[in-house]
Amino acid sequence: MKRQEHFWNVDLRVVFKEWLSQLWTFFLTLLTFLGIGLPVLISIFVLWYLAGFPRLTMSF
């Protein structure tokens, strides 16, 4: 009969390396979306500057 695996038998180095790998993937995805949105953000700030810095108010 096969020996039963327990969660405390896991090699923590492997878990930590996998966690870092997934964290790195998350940061690259975040950086990619920021890079894609950068031209839009630059355009928004240029138009806001050209409009004379209007106040941002929430009126309904």
C-alpha positions in Angstrom: 0.0 0.0 0.0 1.2 3.5 -0.9 2.3 5.7 2.0 -0.1 8.6 2.5 1.2 12.1 1.7 0.8 14.9 4.3 1.0 18.6 3.7 3.8 18.9 6.2 6.0 16.7 4.0 6.2 19.3 1.3 9.6 20.8 0.5 9.2 24.5 1.4 12.0 25.5 -1.0 9.9 24.2 -3.9 6.8 25.9 -2.6 8.7 29.2 -2.2 10.2 29.0 -5.7 6.8 28.3 -7.2 5.3 31.2 -5.3 8.0 33.5 -6.5 7.5 32.3 -10.1 3.8 33.1 -9.9 4.4 36.4 -8.2 6.8 37.4 -11.0 4.2 36.5 -13.6 1.7 38.7 -11.8 4.1 41.7 -11.8 4.9 41.2 -15.5 1.2 41.1 -16.3 0.6 44.3 -14.2 3.5 46.0 -15.9 2.2 45.0 -19.3 -1.3 46.5 -18.6 0.3 49.7 -17.3 2.4 49.9 -20.5 -0.6 49.3 -22.7 -2.5 52.1 -20.8 0.3 54.6 -20.8 -0.5 56.3 -24.1 -4.1 56.8 -22.9 -3.0 58.2 -19.6 -0.5 60.6 -21.3 -3.3 61.8 -23.6 -5.6 62.4 -20.7 -3.1 64.5 -18.8 -2.1 66.5 -21.9 -5.8 67.3 -22.6 -6.4 68.1 -18.9 -3.4 70.5 -19.0 -4.6 72.2 -22.2 -8.1 72.6 -20.6 -6.5 74.7 -17.9 -6.5 72.2 -15.0 -10.3 72.1 -14.4 -11.3 70.9 -11.0 -12.5 67.3 -10.8 -15.9 67.5 -9.0 -18.5 64.8 -8.6 -21.9 66.4 -9.2 -24.9 64.4 -9.9 
